């Protein structure tokens, strides 16, 4: 490479990175503004609950149509080549507005996000509450342990909540919606740097619609789902450089940087997606090497030796390997930000041998997913089928098709490996990759529809109204699918109304659950311990209490969300041993001898002559993978001046005196 070429590539690299970052920042600002204004407007009206009225459903459809109309306006401006920046702003506003109205309007009458505080959303809220209380990287439940689950999304949300003066649980919904709006806009910005502007709007909108429908309940992973497809196209551009000498490019190094950053963010946000991203990129590297070898062989067979060159197989591999190493180095630096404390703590420490997050195999994880044949969502199936056909037809000629095809193959290979690993007592949680597969195929479907419509248009002699017909079909299909999203998320939305929030209220105006006593319990704990919340350890089976208030717990909700350094099984055995003791003196002695920080307080449910805890244990490979069991402490164990007992509603709070 000459000095002039190097200088040109450096300037192009800086221009590409600077331009992309600039648009990304501006787009994110617009997305935050749109989401904030939208959520603020929704909160000013006292709406009927989603599960008892169709008002919010109707207004959601109105808002969706409005957002899609804005996107159509952006495409029109791009097609006529006028007001380029105005078109970009419209695209940012339309995409973020769609996310905001589709999620924010159905949830307008509740303070909780999709799934409320139930099941997995409980530990996610607990994590956000932890980082609202402190910016330090702490485990969500266990005191004095670094986090095992990636903290990125939760740390950012916690800091935003702290800045806004909100409790963690109360910030969860707005943070989830705003972060999804921002991620969707950033994904569109990336698409706009990879393909023509009007197509970028179409594919950005389509993938956003699919992401909201199928990935939004798990917001911290959905922000990665929406970016997966364009990043795969970016990664393929970084690794497969058959025309590396072409001028006017950065030689793929901007793509290397972007790919490394995305994989690093995956490691900071969601470990499984980090794994599949690494696997897909490595698979791309192998495919790129194979493609270059095939290209060289083909050129030699056809006598084009001046193009084939004299490079050997290893010489062709080396540039790919260098780029792969750089991607890994960039990702590794980001990975250590959240994983470093855990890895350091783990050195020499004993970790749990069972009850890991990989011990879960629902029915959806025991089969291959084929969205293109899923008739429960016919419009999505049609789009994915078009995408599948396009991937096969264009695999040899389109770099976009090649990138998306390799990513799809990676997901299916991962799924097969996950099912094979069940024989060894574990899985790779492949069922959680289904939203990525749906988004990949939806993106391919947009390209297939656009190219297919163009081919039909040309074959029919370019009739005057054909483009309008194709556009109308696309827009009407988008509206038809989008208005059904509240139905797809019906159970998740309903739970947000039936769960009791941190204020002790149910959004559907029905009688609250025992959670309504949490505020009184918190007041008693603060008064009786005399310590801040984050310096107290509470043993309770009502772990949603820890989601609303930042106390540490002695035991996690389930073994699958427990830090491996915490020894979930050992703690469970210790709790059971405590319950079998006979005198308060024996219990005091056992607490003092505990190998872990003993509970400062116990939060029980009352039952007859005892206090109960409803605990859990790992029973994989059964489905469900968790078995609940009850541990009962005799009331007489706490009949001692060392313990202070307070009955609050159905709970009994026992505080150990220091």
C-alpha positions as CSV (number, residue, x, y, z in Angstrom):
1,X,0.0,0.0,0.0
2,X,1.5,3.4,-1.0
3,X,1.7,6.3,1.4
4,X,-0.9,8.2,-0.7
5,X,-3.3,5.2,-0.5
6,X,-2.8,5.0,3.3
7,X,-3.5,8.7,3.7
8,X,-6.7,8.4,1.6
9,X,-7.9,5.4,3.6
10,X,-7.2,7.2,6.9
11,X,-9.2,10.2,5.8
12,X,-12.1,8.1,4.5
13,X,-12.0,6.1,7.8
14,X,-12.2,9.3,9.9
15,X,-15.0,10.6,7.6
16,X,-17.0,7.4,7.9
17,X,-16.6,7.0,11.6
18,X,-17.2,10.7,12.3
19,X,-20.2,10.9,10.0
20,X,-21.7,7.8,11.5
21,X,-21.1,8.9,15.1
22,X,-22.5,12.3,14.4
23,X,-25.7,11.1,12.8
24,X,-26.0,8.5,15.6
25,X,-25.8,11.1,18.3
26,X,-28.2,13.4,16.6
27,X,-30.6,10.5,15.9
28,X,-30.4,9.4,19.6
29,X,-31.2,12.9,20.8
30,X,-34.2,13.0,18.5
31,X,-35.3,9.5,19.7
32,X,-34.9,10.5,23.4
33,X,-36.9,13.7,22.7
34,X,-39.7,11.9,20.9
35,X,-40.0,9.2,23.5
36,X,-39.8,11.6,26.4
37,X,-42.5,13.9,24.9
38,X,-44.7,10.9,24.0
39,X,-44.5,9.2,27.4
40,X,-45.0,12.5,29.2
41,X,-48.1,13.2,27.1
42,X,-49.5,9.7,27.7
43,X,-49.1,10.2,31.5
44,X,-51.1,13.3,31.7
45,X,-54.4,11.5,31.0
46,X,-56.1,9.0,33.4
47,X,-56.6,6.1,31.0
48,X,-58.7,3.0,31.5
49,X,-56.7,-0.2,32.0
50,X,-55.7,-2.0,28.8
51,X,-57.3,-5.3,29.9
52,X,-60.7,-3.7,30.6
53,X,-61.0,-1.2,27.7
54,X,-60.1,-0.9,24.0
55,X,-59.4,2.8,24.2
56,X,-55.6,2.6,24.5
57,X,-55.6,-0.1,21.8
58,X,-57.4,2.2,19.4
59,X,-55.1,5.1,20.1
60,X,-52.1,2.9,19.7
61,X,-53.3,2.1,16.1
62,X,-53.8,5.8,15.4
63,X,-50.3,6.6,16.7
64,X,-48.8,3.8,14.6
65,X,-50.4,5.0,11.5
66,X,-49.1,8.5,12.2
67,X,-45.6,7.2,12.7
68,X,-45.7,5.1,9.6
69,X,-47.0,8.1,7.7
70,X,-44.0,10.1,8.8
71,X,-41.7,7.4,7.6
72,X,-43.5,7.4,4.2
73,X,-42.9,11.1,4.1
74,X,-39.2,10.5,4.7
75,X,-39.0,8.0,1.9
76,X,-40.7,10.4,-0.5
77,X,-38.3,13.2,0.3
78,X,-35.4,10.8,-0.2
79,X,-36.8,9.6,-3.5
80,X,-37.1,13.1,-4.9
81,X,-33.7,14.1,-3.6
82,X,-34.8,17.1,-1.6
83,X,-34.3,18.2,2.1
84,X,-31.9,15.3,2.8
85,X,-31.5,16.3,6.5
86,X,-35.2,16.9,6.9
87,X,-35.8,13.4,5.6
88,X,-33.3,11.9,8.1
89,X,-35.0,13.7,11.0
90,X,-38.4,12.5,9.8
91,X,-37.0,8.9,9.7
92,X,-35.6,9.2,13.2
93,X,-38.8,10.7,14.5
94,X,-41.0,8.1,12.8
95,X,-39.1,5.1,14.0
96,X,-38.7,6.3,17.6
97,X,-42.4,7.5,17.5
98,X,-43.5,4.0,16.5
99,X,-41.7,2.4,19.3
100,X,-43.0,4.9,21.8
101,X,-46.6,4.7,20.8
102,X,-46.7,0.9,20.3
103,X,-45.3,0.3,23.8
104,X,-46.1,3.5,25.7
105,X,-49.8,3.8,24.8
106,X,-50.9,0.3,25.9
107,X,-48.9,0.8,29.1
108,X,-50.0,4.4,29.7
109,X,-52.2,3.6,32.7
110,X,-49.6,1.6,34.6
111,X,-46.2,2.4,36.0
112,X,-44.9,-1.1,35.3
113,X,-43.3,-2.3,32.0
114,X,-44.3,-5.5,30.1
115,X,-44.6,-8.5,32.4
116,X,-44.9,-6.2,35.4
117,X,-42.8,-7.5,38.2
118,X,-43.4,-11.1,37.5
119,X,-41.1,-14.0,36.6
120,X,-37.9,-12.8,34.9
121,X,-38.9,-9.2,35.1
122,X,-38.5,-9.4,38.9
123,X,-34.8,-10.0,38.8
124,X,-34.3,-7.4,36.0
125,X,-36.1,-4.8,38.1
126,X,-34.0,-5.8,41.1
127,X,-30.8,-5.3,39.0
128,X,-32.0,-1.8,37.9
129,X,-32.8,-1.0,41.5
130,X,-29.3,-2.0,42.5
131,X,-27.7,0.4,40.1
132,X,-30.2,3.2,40.9
133,X,-28.9,2.9,44.5
134,X,-25.2,2.8,43.6
135,X,-23.0,3.1,40.5
136,X,-20.6,0.5,41.8
137,X,-20.7,-2.9,40.0
138,X,-22.4,-5.1,42.6
139,X,-24.3,-8.3,42.2
140,X,-28.1,-7.7,42.1
141,X,-28.7,-9.9,45.2
142,X,-25.6,-10.9,47.1
143,X,-23.6,-8.5,49.1
144,X,-19.8,-8.2,48.5
145,X,-20.0,-10.0,45.2
146,X,-19.3,-8.5,41.7
147,X,-22.1,-9.0,39.1
148,X,-22.2,-12.2,37.1
149,X,-25.0,-11.1,34.7
150,X,-23.8,-8.3,32.3
151,X,-24.6,-5.0,33.9
152,X,-24.5,-2.6,30.9
153,X,-28.2,-1.9,30.2
154,X,-29.1,-2.0,33.9
155,X,-26.2,0.3,35.0
156,X,-27.2,2.9,32.4
157,X,-30.8,2.7,33.4
158,X,-30.0,3.0,37.1
159,X,-27.9,6.0,36.5
160,X,-30.7,7.6,34.5
161,X,-33.1,6.8,37.3
162,X,-30.8,8.4,39.8
163,X,-30.5,11.5,37.6
164,X,-34.2,11.8,37.3
165,X,-34.9,11.1,41.0
166,X,-36.9,8.0,40.3
167,X,-37.0,4.7,42.1
168,X,-35.5,1.8,40.1
169,X,-38.8,0.1,39.5
170,X,-40.5,3.3,38.5
171,X,-37.8,4.1,35.9
172,X,-37.9,0.6,34.3
173,X,-40.8,1.3,31.9
174,X,-39.6,4.7,30.6
175,X,-36.0,3.5,30.4
176,X,-37.0,0.4,28.5
177,X,-39.1,2.3,26.0
178,X,-36.5,5.1,25.5
179,X,-33.6,2.7,25.1
180,X,-35.6,0.7,22.5
181,X,-36.4,3.9,20.6
182,X,-32.8,5.0,20.6
183,X,-31.5,1.5,19.6
184,X,-34.0,1.4,16.7
185,X,-32.9,4.8,15.4
186,X,-29.2,3.8,15.8
187,X,-29.9,0.6,13.8
188,X,-31.5,2.7,11.1
189,X,-28.5,5.1,11.0
190,X,-26.2,2.1,10.5
191,X,-28.4,0.7,7.7
192,X,-28.3,4.1,6.0
193,X,-24.5,3.9,5.9
194,X,-24.7,0.5,4.3
195,X,-27.5,0.7,1.7
196,X,-29.4,3.4,-0.2
197,X,-31.3,5.8,2.0
198,X,-34.9,4.9,1.1
199,X,-34.3,1.2,1.5
200,X,-32.7,1.9,4.9
201,X,-35.9,3.5,6.1
202,X,-37.9,0.5,4.9
203,X,-35.7,-2.2,6.4
204,X,-35.2,-0.1,9.6
205,X,-38.9,0.3,10.0
206,X,-39.7,-3.4,9.3
207,X,-37.1,-4.7,11.7
208,X,-38.2,-2.3,14.4
209,X,-41.8,-3.5,14.0
210,X,-40.7,-7.2,14.4
211,X,-38.4,-6.4,17.3
212,X,-41.2,-4.6,19.2
213,X,-43.5,-7.5,18.6
214,X,-41.3,-10.3,19.7
215,X,-38.3,-9.0,21.6
216,X,-39.5,-6.0,23.6
217,X,-40.5,-7.8,26.8
218,X,-36.8,-8.4,27.3
219,X,-35.7,-4.8,26.6
220,X,-32.0,-5.2,27.5
221,X,-31.6,-7.9,24.8
222,X,-34.0,-6.2,22.3
223,X,-31.6,-3.2,22.0
224,X,-29.1,-5.7,20.6
225,X,-31.7,-7.7,18.5
226,X,-32.5,-4.6,16.4
227,X,-28.9,-4.0,15.6
228,X,-27.9,-7.6,14.8
229,X,-28.8,-7.6,11.1
230,X,-26.9,-4.4,10.0
231,X,-23.9,-5.3,12.1
232,X,-23.7,-8.7,10.3
233,X,-23.6,-6.8,7.0
234,X,-21.0,-4.6,8.5
235,X,-18.9,-7.5,9.7
236,X,-19.0,-9.2,6.3
237,X,-17.7,-6.0,4.8
238,X,-14.9,-6.0,7.3
239,X,-13.8,-9.6,6.7
240,X,-14.6,-10.3,3.0
241,X,-12.6,-7.9,0.9
242,X,-12.3,-9.4,-2.6
243,X,-11.7,-5.9,-4.1
244,X,-9.5,-4.5,-1.3
245,X,-7.6,-2.3,-3.7
246,X,-10.6,-0.2,-4.7
247,X,-10.1,3.4,-3.9
248,X,-12.5,5.7,-2.0
249,X,-12.9,3.3,0.9
250,X,-11.4,2.9,4.4
251,X,-10.4,-0.7,3.5
252,X,-13.0,-2.1,5.8
253,X,-11.4,-0.8,9.0
254,X,-14.4,1.3,9.9
255,X,-16.4,-1.9,9.7
256,X,-13.8,-3.6,11.8
257,X,-14.3,-0.9,14.5
258,X,-18.0,-1.1,14.4
259,X,-18.1,-4.8,14.6
260,X,-15.8,-4.9,17.5
261,X,-17.8,-2.2,19.3
262,X,-21.0,-4.1,18.8
263,X,-19.6,-7.4,20.1
264,X,-18.2,-5.6,23.1
265,X,-21.5,-4.0,23.9
266,X,-23.1,-7.5,23.6
267,X,-20.7,-8.7,26.2
268,X,-21.7,-5.8,28.5
269,X,-25.4,-6.3,27.9
270,X,-26.3,-9.9,27.2
271,X,-23.9,-12.9,27.3
272,X,-25.8,-15.2,25.0
273,X,-25.8,-12.6,22.2
274,X,-22.1,-12.1,22.8
275,X,-21.7,-15.8,22.1
276,X,-23.8,-15.9,19.0
277,X,-22.2,-12.7,17.6
278,X,-18.7,-14.1,18.1
279,X,-19.8,-17.4,16.5
280,X,-21.3,-15.7,13.5
281,X,-18.3,-13.4,13.0
282,X,-15.9,-16.4,13.2
283,X,-18.1,-18.3,10.8
284,X,-17.9,-15.3,8.5
285,X,-14.2,-15.3,8.7
286,X,-14.1,-18.9,7.6
287,X,-16.6,-18.2,4.8
288,X,-14.6,-15.2,3.6
289,X,-11.4,-17.3,3.5
290,X,-13.2,-20.0,1.6
291,X,-14.7,-17.5,-0.8
292,X,-11.3,-16.0,-1.6
293,X,-9.8,-19.5,-2.1
294,X,-12.7,-20.4,-4.5
295,X,-12.3,-17.1,-6.3
296,X,-8.6,-17.7,-6.8
297,X,-9.2,-21.2,-8.0
298,X,-11.9,-20.1,-10.4
299,X,-9.7,-17.4,-11.9
300,X,-6.9,-19.9,-12.4
301,X,-9.2,-22.4,-14.1
302,X,-10.4,-19.7,-16.5
303,X,-6.9,-18.5,-17.3
304,X,-7.1,-15.2,-15.5
305,X,-3.7,-15.6,-13.8
306,X,-3.1,-11.9,-13.8
307,X,-6.0,-11.5,-11.4
308,X,-5.4,-14.7,-9.5
309,X,-2.0,-13.7,-8.3
310,X,0.4,-16.0,-6.5
311,X,-1.0,-15.8,-3.0
312,X,-1.1,-19.0,-1.1
313,X,-4.0,-20.1,1.2
314,X,-2.3,-18.8,4.3
315,X,-1.5,-15.5,2.7
316,X,-5.2,-15.1,1.9
317,X,-6.1,-16.0,5.5
318,X,-3.7,-13.6,7.1
319,X,-5.6,-10.3,6.4
320,X,-8.8,-11.9,7.5
321,X,-7.2,-13.1,10.7
322,X,-5.7,-9.7,11.5
323,X,-9.1,-8.1,11.2
324,X,-10.6,-10.8,13.4
325,X,-7.9,-10.2,16.0
326,X,-8.6,-6.5,16.0
327,X,-12.3,-7.0,16.3
328,X,-11.6,-9.3,19.2
329,X,-9.3,-6.8,20.9
330,X,-11.8,-4.0,20.6
331,X,-14.6,-6.3,22.0
332,X,-12.3,-7.6,24.7
333,X,-11.6,-4.1,26.1
334,X,-15.3,-3.4,26.5
335,X,-16.0,-6.9,27.8
336,X,-13.5,-6.4,30.7
337,X,-15.4,-3.3,31.9
338,X,-18.3,-5.4,33.2
339,X,-16.7,-8.8,33.4
340,X,-13.4,-7.8,34.9
341,X,-14.5,-7.7,38.5
342,X,-16.2,-11.1,38.3
343,X,-13.3,-12.8,36.6
344,X,-10.9,-11.4,39.2
345,X,-13.1,-12.6,42.0
346,X,-13.5,-16.0,40.4
347,X,-9.8,-16.7,40.3
348,X,-9.3,-19.3,43.0
349,X,-12.9,-19.1,44.1
350,X,-15.3,-22.1,44.0
351,X,-18.3,-21.8,41.7
352,X,-21.6,-23.5,41.6
353,X,-21.6,-26.9,39.9
354,X,-25.4,-26.9,39.1
355,X,-28.3,-24.5,38.8
356,X,-26.7,-22.4,36.1
357,X,-28.4,-20.2,33.6
358,X,-27.8,-22.8,31.0
359,X,-30.1,-25.3,32.7
360,X,-33.3,-24.5,30.9
361,X,-34.9,-26.3,27.9
362,X,-38.5,-25.2,27.1
363,X,-40.3,-26.8,24.3
364,X,-39.3,-24.0,21.9
365,X,-35.6,-24.9,22.6
366,X,-36.1,-28.5,21.6
367,X,-37.0,-27.7,17.9
368,X,-35.8,-25.6,15.0
369,X,-37.7,-22.3,14.5
370,X,-39.0,-21.6,11.0
371,X,-40.6,-18.1,11.1
372,X,-41.3,-18.4,7.4
373,X,-43.8,-21.2,8.1
374,X,-45.3,-19.8,11.3
375,X,-49.0,-19.4,10.3
376,X,-49.9,-17.9,13.7
377,X,-48.3,-14.7,12.3
378,X,-49.1,-15.0,8.6
379,X,-47.9,-11.5,7.5
380,X,-44.5,-12.1,9.2
381,X,-44.4,-15.6,7.8
382,X,-44.9,-14.2,4.3
383,X,-42.2,-11.6,4.7
384,X,-39.8,-14.1,6.1
385,X,-40.6,-16.5,3.3
386,X,-39.8,-13.8,0.7
387,X,-36.6,-13.2,2.7
388,X,-35.6,-16.8,2.6
389,X,-36.2,-17.0,-1.2
390,X,-34.2,-13.8,-1.6
391,X,-31.3,-15.2,0.5
392,X,-31.0,-18.3,-1.6
393,X,-31.4,-16.5,-5.0
394,X,-28.9,-13.7,-4.2
395,X,-26.4,-15.6,-2.1
396,X,-23.9,-15.6,-4.9
397,X,-24.3,-12.0,-6.0
398,X,-25.3,-9.8,-3.1
399,X,-23.0,-9.1,-0.1
400,X,-26.1,-8.2,2.0
401,X,-27.6,-11.6,1.2
402,X,-24.3,-13.3,2.0
403,X,-24.0,-11.6,5.4
404,X,-27.6,-12.3,6.4
405,X,-27.4,-15.9,5.2
406,X,-24.3,-16.6,7.2
407,X,-25.9,-15.1,10.3
408,X,-29.0,-17.2,9.8
409,X,-26.9,-20.3,9.3
410,X,-25.0,-19.5,12.5
411,X,-28.3,-19.4,14.5
412,X,-29.4,-22.7,13.1
413,X,-26.0,-24.3,13.9
414,X,-26.1,-22.8,17.4
415,X,-29.6,-24.3,17.9
416,X,-28.5,-27.7,16.8
417,X,-25.5,-27.5,19.1
418,X,-27.8,-26.4,21.9
419,X,-30.0,-29.4,21.4
420,X,-27.0,-31.8,21.1
421,X,-25.6,-30.4,24.4
422,X,-28.7,-31.6,26.3
423,X,-27.2,-35.1,26.2
424,X,-24.4,-33.6,28.4
425,X,-26.7,-31.9,30.9
426,X,-26.7,-28.4,29.5
427,X,-28.0,-26.2,26.7
428,X,-27.0,-23.0,24.8
429,X,-30.4,-21.4,25.4
430,X,-31.1,-21.3,21.6
431,X,-34.8,-20.5,22.1
432,X,-33.8,-16.9,23.0
433,X,-32.3,-16.4,19.6
434,X,-35.6,-16.6,17.8
435,X,-36.2,-12.8,17.8
436,X,-32.8,-12.4,16.1
437,X,-33.8,-14.9,13.5
438,X,-37.1,-13.2,12.9
439,X,-35.4,-9.8,12.5
440,X,-32.7,-11.2,10.1
441,X,-35.3,-12.8,7.9
442,X,-37.6,-9.7,8.0
443,X,-34.6,-7.6,6.8
444,X,-34.0,-10.1,4.0
445,X,-37.8,-10.0,3.3
446,X,-37.7,-6.2,2.7
447,X,-34.8,-6.6,0.3
448,X,-36.6,-9.5,-1.4
449,X,-39.8,-7.5,-1.7
450,X,-38.0,-4.4,-3.1
451,X,-36.0,-6.4,-5.6
452,X,-38.9,-8.6,-6.5
453,X,-41.2,-5.7,-7.1
454,X,-38.6,-4.1,-9.3
455,X,-38.1,-7.3,-11.4
456,X,-41.9,-7.6,-11.9
457,X,-42.1,-3.9,-12.8
458,X,-39.5,-4.3,-15.5
459,X,-41.0,-7.6,-16.7
460,X,-44.4,-6.0,-17.1
461,X,-43.0,-3.2,-19.3
462,X,-42.8,-0.7,-16.5
463,X,-46.5,0.2,-16.0
464,X,-47.1,3.7,-14.7
465,X,-49.0,2.8,-11.5
466,X,-47.1,-0.3,-10.5
467,X,-44.7,1.4,-8.0
468,X,-47.7,3.0,-6.3
469,X,-49.3,-0.4,-6.0
470,X,-46.2,-2.0,-4.5
471,X,-45.8,0.9,-2.1
472,X,-49.4,0.6,-1.0
473,X,-49.1,-3.1,-0.4
474,X,-46.0,-2.6,1.7
475,X,-47.5,0.2,3.8
476,X,-50.9,-1.6,4.3
477,X,-49.1,-4.8,5.3
478,X,-47.0,-2.9,7.8
479,X,-50.1,-1.3,9.3
480,X,-52.0,-4.6,9.4
481,X,-49.1,-6.3,11.3
482,X,-48.3,-3.3,13.6
483,X,-51.8,-2.9,14.9
484,X,-51.7,-6.5,16.0
485,X,-48.7,-6.0,18.2
486,X,-50.8,-5.3,21.4
487,X,-52.5,-8.6,20.8
488,X,-49.2,-10.4,20.5
489,X,-48.1,-8.8,23.7
490,X,-51.5,-9.1,25.4
491,X,-50.3,-11.3,28.3
492,X,-47.3,-9.2,29.0
493,X,-49.3,-5.9,28.9
494,X,-52.1,-7.4,31.1
495,X,-49.5,-8.5,33.7
496,X,-48.3,-5.0,33.9
497,X,-51.8,-4.0,35.0
498,X,-52.5,-6.9,37.4
499,X,-49.2,-6.8,39.3
500,X,-48.9,-4.5,42.3
501,X,-46.4,-1.7,41.9
502,X,-43.9,-0.2,44.3
503,X,-46.6,2.3,45.5
504,X,-48.8,-0.6,46.5
505,X,-51.3,0.0,43.7
506,X,-52.6,-2.1,40.9
507,X,-53.2,-0.2,37.6
508,X,-56.4,-2.1,36.9
509,X,-57.9,-0.6,40.1
510,X,-58.4,-3.9,41.8
511,X,-57.3,-4.9,45.2
512,X,-53.5,-5.0,45.5
513,X,-51.5,-8.1,46.5
514,X,-49.4,-8.4,49.6
515,X,-46.8,-6.2,47.9
516,X,-48.8,-3.3,49.2
517,X,-47.2,-4.0,52.6
518,X,-43.7,-3.6,51.4
519,X,-43.5,0.1,52.2
520,X,-44.4,-0.5,55.8
521,X,-41.9,-3.4,55.9
522,X,-39.2,-1.1,54.5
523,X,-40.0,1.6,57.2
524,X,-39.8,-1.0,59.9
525,X,-36.5,-2.4,58.6
526,X,-34.9,1.0,58.4
527,X,-36.0,1.9,61.9
528,X,-35.1,-1.4,63.5
529,X,-31.7,-2.0,61.9
530,X,-30.6,1.6,61.9
531,X,-28.7,1.0,58.7
532,X,-29.1,2.1,55.1
533,X,-30.8,-0.4,52.9
534,X,-27.7,-1.3,51.0
535,X,-25.9,-2.4,54.2
536,X,-28.6,-4.9,55.3
537,X,-29.0,-8.5,54.2
538,X,-32.6,-9.9,54.2
539,X,-33.5,-13.6,53.9
540,X,-36.9,-13.8,52.2
541,X,-38.8,-15.8,49.6
542,X,-40.7,-12.7,48.6
543,X,-37.8,-11.6,46.5
544,X,-39.9,-8.9,44.7
545,X,-39.3,-6.9,47.9
546,X,-35.6,-6.7,46.8
547,X,-36.8,-5.5,43.4
548,X,-38.5,-2.5,44.9
549,X,-36.0,-1.7,47.7
550,X,-32.2,-2.1,47.3
551,X,-31.6,-4.4,50.2
552,X,-29.3,-7.3,49.6
553,X,-30.7,-10.8,49.8
554,X,-29.3,-13.9,51.4
555,X,-30.7,-16.1,48.7
556,X,-31.6,-15.3,45.0
557,X,-35.0,-15.8,43.4
558,X,-34.0,-19.0,41.6
559,X,-30.7,-20.9,41.1
560,X,-30.6,-19.8,37.4
561,X,-30.3,-16.1,38.3
562,X,-27.9,-16.7,41.2
563,X,-24.3,-15.7,41.0
564,X,-22.1,-18.8,40.7
565,X,-19.8,-17.4,43.4
566,X,-22.7,-17.3,45.9
567,X,-23.1,-21.1,46.2
568,X,-26.9,-21.2,45.8
569,X,-27.1,-24.9,46.8
570,X,-24.9,-24.4,49.8
571,X,-27.0,-21.5,51.0
572,X,-30.2,-23.5,50.5
573,X,-28.8,-26.3,52.6
574,X,-27.8,-23.8,55.3
575,X,-31.3,-22.3,55.4
576,X,-32.8,-25.7,55.8
577,X,-30.4,-26.6,58.6
578,X,-31.3,-23.4,60.4
579,X,-35.0,-24.3,60.2
580,X,-34.3,-27.7,61.9
581,X,-32.6,-26.1,65.0
582,X,-34.4,-26.3,68.3
583,X,-33.5,-23.2,70.4
584,X,-32.9,-19.5,69.7
585,X,-29.4,-20.0,71.2
586,X,-28.6,-22.6,68.5
587,X,-29.9,-20.3,65.8
588,X,-27.8,-17.4,67.1
589,X,-24.7,-19.5,67.1
590,X,-25.5,-20.9,63.6
591,X,-25.9,-17.4,62.2
592,X,-22.6,-16.3,63.7
593,X,-20.9,-19.3,62.2
594,X,-22.4,-18.9,58.7
595,X,-19.8,-19.1,56.0
596,X,-21.6,-16.1,54.3
597,X,-22.8,-12.8,55.6
598,X,-25.7,-13.8,57.8
599,X,-29.1,-12.2,57.4
600,X,-29.7,-9.1,59.3
601,X,-33.4,-9.7,58.9
602,X,-35.9,-12.4,57.9
603,X,-39.1,-11.7,56.0
604,X,-41.4,-14.6,56.4
605,X,-45.0,-15.6,55.6
606,X,-46.9,-16.8,58.6
607,X,-48.4,-20.3,58.7
608,X,-49.8,-21.7,61.9
609,X,-47.1,-22.1,64.5
610,X,-44.3,-21.4,62.0
611,X,-42.8,-18.9,59.6
612,X,-42.4,-20.1,56.1
613,X,-40.1,-19.5,53.1
614,X,-41.0,-20.7,49.7
615,X,-37.7,-21.5,48.1
616,X,-36.6,-23.1,44.8
617,X,-34.2,-25.6,43.5
618,X,-32.8,-26.6,40.1
619,X,-34.5,-29.8,38.7
620,X,-33.2,-29.6,35.1
621,X,-33.7,-31.4,32.7
622,X,-37.4,-31.2,33.8
623,X,-39.6,-28.5,32.4
624,X,-40.3,-26.3,34.3
625,X,-36.7,-26.4,35.4
626,X,-37.4,-25.1,39.0
627,X,-39.2,-26.9,41.8
628,X,-40.6,-24.9,44.7
629,X,-40.5,-26.2,48.2
630,X,-41.4,-24.8,51.6
631,X,-39.0,-24.4,54.6
632,X,-40.8,-23.7,57.9
633,X,-39.1,-22.1,60.9
634,X,-40.8,-22.7,64.3
635,X,-41.8,-19.5,65.9
636,X,-40.1,-20.5,69.0
637,X,-36.7,-20.2,67.3
638,X,-37.1,-16.4,67.5
639,X,-38.5,-16.3,71.0
640,X,-35.5,-14.5,72.3
641,X,-34.4,-10.9,73.1
642,X,-31.8,-11.2,70.3
643,X,-34.6,-11.2,67.7
644,X,-37.3,-8.5,67.2
645,X,-40.5,-9.8,65.6
646,X,-43.0,-7.6,63.9
647,X,-46.2,-8.8,62.1
648,X,-47.1,-6.7,59.1
649,X,-50.0,-7.9,57.0
650,X,-49.4,-11.5,56.0
651,X,-45.7,-11.1,56.7
652,X,-43.6,-11.4,59.8
653,X,-40.4,-9.4,59.9
654,X,-37.7,-10.7,62.2
655,X,-34.7,-8.4,62.8
656,X,-31.6,-9.8,64.4
657,X,-30.2,-7.3,66.9
658,X,-26.5,-6.4,66.4
